[in-house]
Amino acid sequence: MEYLSEISQLLQKGRAKEIKDVVQQALDAGMSPKEILMDGLISGMSVVGEKFKNNQVFVPEVLIAARAMNFALEVLKPALVDSGVQPLGKAVICTVKGDMHDIGKNLVKMMIEGQGIECIDLGVDASGDKVVQAIKEHSPDIVCLSALLTTTMTSQKDIIDAIKKAGLRDKVKIMVGGAPVTEAFAKQIGADAYTPDAASAATIARNFL
């Protein structure tokens, strides 16, 4: 348990190099990769997410914690694969057509990955066709659509319409977010969930699984 607590603390503080060593020590001591992932890394990232939601930490701290998570996973991923641990689920994430903003999307991606969910990142300016293709190729459980401009909110609807037209709507849960987006708009365009921040997005994504 000492290892798990230390891993969680190091992640919250963003101590990337130290966390790699402790994850390796935990593996060498015979701890299961899944336990290290769930009770060390994901537990630490959940604390960061909660603090972020409550304005106790801000974007830089989240980015530093996510970097530490990535360092830890470099060590842990081979062990997870060897022990047959599967990701909790899979999400396709993008910023929609016409929108080049990616900070919000990247934060959501980090938080969702911090819940043990694999993310396929389609980047910015993603069209309905691109999202439909990614659903066919990767069979995700969730699709996350970010729009940071009032003018690109309609692209969220266009993508949802494209997913319906392709006959894939019942295969995925669709989450929308971004500064101008509201709960009412999300319902209007047929999304399954709207979240006001990255931490809430991670919680809802996990609940969908």
C-alpha positions as CSV (number, residue, x, y, z in Angstrom):
1,M,0.0,0.0,0.0
2,E,2.9,2.3,0.6
3,Y,3.9,2.1,-3.0
4,L,0.4,3.0,-4.2
5,S,0.1,6.0,-1.9
6,E,3.5,7.2,-3.0
7,I,2.6,6.8,-6.7
8,S,-0.6,8.7,-6.2
9,Q,1.2,11.5,-4.4
10,L,4.0,11.7,-7.0
11,L,1.5,11.9,-9.8
12,Q,-0.4,14.7,-8.0
13,K,2.8,16.7,-7.6
14,G,3.9,16.0,-11.2
15,R,7.1,14.3,-10.3
16,A,7.6,12.5,-13.6
17,K,11.1,11.0,-13.2
18,E,10.6,9.8,-9.6
19,I,7.2,8.2,-10.4
20,K,8.9,5.9,-13.1
21,D,11.3,4.6,-10.4
22,V,8.6,3.9,-7.9
23,V,6.3,2.2,-10.4
24,Q,9.3,-0.1,-11.3
25,Q,10.0,-0.7,-7.6
26,A,6.3,-1.7,-7.1
27,L,6.4,-4.1,-10.1
28,D,9.7,-5.6,-8.8
29,A,8.0,-6.0,-5.4
30,G,5.4,-8.2,-7.0
31,M,2.5,-5.8,-7.1
32,S,0.0,-6.4,-9.9
33,P,0.1,-3.9,-12.9
34,K,-3.7,-3.5,-12.6
35,E,-3.4,-2.6,-8.9
36,I,-0.7,0.0,-9.6
37,L,-2.8,1.5,-12.4
38,M,-6.2,1.6,-10.6
39,D,-5.1,2.3,-7.0
40,G,-2.0,4.4,-7.7
41,L,-2.2,6.3,-11.0
42,I,-5.9,6.5,-11.6
43,S,-6.6,7.2,-8.0
44,G,-4.0,10.1,-8.1
45,M,-5.5,11.5,-11.3
46,S,-9.0,11.4,-9.8
47,V,-7.8,13.6,-7.0
48,V,-6.2,16.1,-9.5
49,G,-9.5,16.0,-11.5
50,E,-11.6,16.8,-8.4
51,K,-9.3,19.6,-7.4
52,F,-9.4,21.0,-10.9
53,K,-13.2,21.0,-10.8
54,N,-13.1,22.9,-7.5
55,N,-10.6,25.4,-8.8
56,Q,-8.0,24.2,-6.3
57,V,-5.5,23.5,-9.1
58,F,-5.4,24.9,-12.6
59,V,-4.4,23.9,-16.2
60,P,-0.6,23.9,-15.6
61,E,-0.9,21.6,-12.6
62,V,-3.1,19.2,-14.6
63,L,-0.7,19.2,-17.5
64,I,2.2,18.4,-15.2
65,A,0.2,15.6,-13.5
66,A,-0.7,14.2,-16.9
67,R,3.0,14.2,-18.0
68,A,3.8,12.2,-14.8
69,M,1.1,9.8,-15.7
70,N,2.6,9.3,-19.2
71,F,6.0,8.7,-17.7
72,A,4.6,6.1,-15.3
73,L,2.7,4.4,-18.1
74,E,6.0,4.0,-20.1
75,V,7.1,1.6,-17.4
76,L,3.7,0.1,-16.6
77,K,2.2,-0.5,-20.1
78,P,4.4,-3.5,-21.1
79,A,3.5,-5.1,-17.7
80,L,-0.2,-4.4,-18.3
81,V,-0.1,-5.9,-21.8
82,D,1.8,-9.0,-20.5
83,S,-0.8,-9.5,-17.7
84,G,-3.7,-9.1,-20.2
85,V,-5.2,-6.0,-18.6
86,Q,-7.5,-4.3,-21.1
87,P,-8.3,-0.6,-21.1
88,L,-11.6,0.2,-19.4
89,G,-13.0,1.3,-22.7
90,K,-12.2,3.3,-25.8
91,A,-13.1,6.9,-26.8
92,V,-12.7,8.9,-30.0
93,I,-12.0,12.6,-29.3
94,C,-11.7,15.6,-31.5
95,T,-12.3,19.4,-31.9
96,V,-15.0,19.8,-34.5
97,K,-14.8,21.1,-38.1
98,G,-13.8,24.7,-38.4
99,D,-12.3,24.9,-34.9
100,M,-8.6,24.9,-34.3
101,H,-8.6,25.1,-30.5
102,D,-7.1,22.0,-28.8
103,I,-6.3,22.9,-25.1
104,G,-9.8,22.0,-23.9
105,K,-9.8,18.8,-25.9
106,N,-6.3,17.9,-24.7
107,L,-7.4,18.4,-21.0
108,V,-10.4,16.2,-21.5
109,K,-8.3,13.5,-23.2
110,M,-5.8,13.5,-20.3
111,M,-8.5,13.3,-17.7
112,I,-10.3,10.4,-19.6
113,E,-7.0,8.6,-20.1
114,G,-6.5,9.1,-16.4
115,Q,-9.5,6.9,-15.8
116,G,-8.0,4.0,-17.7
117,I,-9.8,4.7,-21.0
118,E,-7.9,4.5,-24.3
119,C,-8.2,7.7,-26.4
120,I,-8.1,8.0,-30.2
121,D,-7.4,11.6,-30.8
122,L,-8.5,13.0,-34.2
123,G,-7.0,16.4,-33.5
124,V,-8.8,19.6,-34.6
125,D,-11.0,20.6,-37.5
126,A,-12.5,17.1,-37.6
127,S,-15.4,16.4,-40.0
128,G,-18.3,14.1,-39.7
129,D,-16.7,11.7,-42.3
130,K,-13.5,11.6,-40.3
131,V,-15.4,10.7,-37.0
132,V,-17.6,8.1,-38.8
133,Q,-14.4,6.5,-40.3
134,A,-12.8,6.4,-36.8
135,I,-15.9,4.8,-35.3
136,K,-15.8,2.1,-38.0
137,E,-12.1,1.6,-37.6
138,H,-11.7,1.6,-33.8
139,S,-15.2,0.6,-32.4
140,P,-15.1,3.1,-29.5
141,D,-17.6,3.2,-26.7
142,I,-17.6,7.0,-26.6
143,V,-17.2,9.9,-29.0
144,C,-16.2,13.3,-27.5
145,L,-16.8,16.4,-29.5
146,S,-15.3,19.8,-28.5
147,A,-16.3,23.2,-29.8
148,L,-14.7,26.4,-28.5
149,L,-16.5,28.8,-30.8
150,T,-20.1,29.7,-31.1
151,T,-19.8,29.4,-34.9
152,T,-18.5,25.8,-34.7
153,M,-21.2,24.5,-32.3
154,T,-23.3,23.5,-35.3
155,S,-20.5,21.2,-36.4
156,Q,-21.2,19.1,-33.3
157,K,-24.7,18.6,-34.7
158,D,-23.4,17.9,-38.2
159,I,-21.1,15.2,-36.8
160,I,-24.0,13.6,-34.8
161,D,-26.1,13.7,-37.9
162,A,-23.3,12.0,-39.9
163,I,-23.0,9.3,-37.2
164,K,-26.8,8.7,-37.4
165,K,-26.8,8.6,-41.2
166,A,-24.0,6.0,-41.1
167,G,-26.2,3.8,-38.8
168,L,-23.7,4.0,-35.9
169,R,-25.6,6.1,-33.4
170,D,-26.6,3.2,-31.2
171,K,-23.0,2.0,-31.0
172,V,-21.6,5.0,-29.2
173,K,-22.3,7.4,-26.4
174,I,-21.7,11.0,-27.6
175,M,-20.4,13.7,-25.2
176,V,-20.1,17.4,-26.1
177,G,-18.4,20.3,-24.5
178,G,-16.7,23.6,-25.0
179,A,-17.0,27.2,-23.7
180,P,-20.2,28.1,-25.7
181,V,-21.9,24.7,-25.3
182,T,-24.8,24.3,-22.9
183,E,-26.9,21.4,-21.5
184,A,-29.9,22.6,-23.5
185,F,-27.9,22.7,-26.8
186,A,-26.5,19.2,-26.1
187,K,-30.1,17.8,-25.7
188,Q,-31.3,19.7,-28.8
189,I,-28.6,18.1,-31.0
190,G,-29.1,14.6,-29.6
191,A,-25.9,14.2,-27.5
192,D,-25.9,11.8,-24.6
193,A,-24.1,14.1,-22.2
194,Y,-22.8,17.7,-21.8
195,T,-20.0,18.4,-19.4
196,P,-18.7,21.9,-18.3
197,D,-15.2,20.8,-17.5
198,A,-12.6,18.1,-18.1
199,A,-12.9,16.4,-14.7
200,S,-16.7,16.0,-15.1
201,A,-16.1,14.6,-18.6
202,A,-13.8,12.0,-17.2
203,T,-16.4,11.0,-14.5
204,I,-19.2,10.7,-17.0
205,A,-17.1,8.8,-19.5
206,R,-16.2,6.3,-16.8
207,N,-19.9,6.0,-15.8
208,F,-20.9,5.2,-19.4
209,L,-18.6,2.2,-19.2
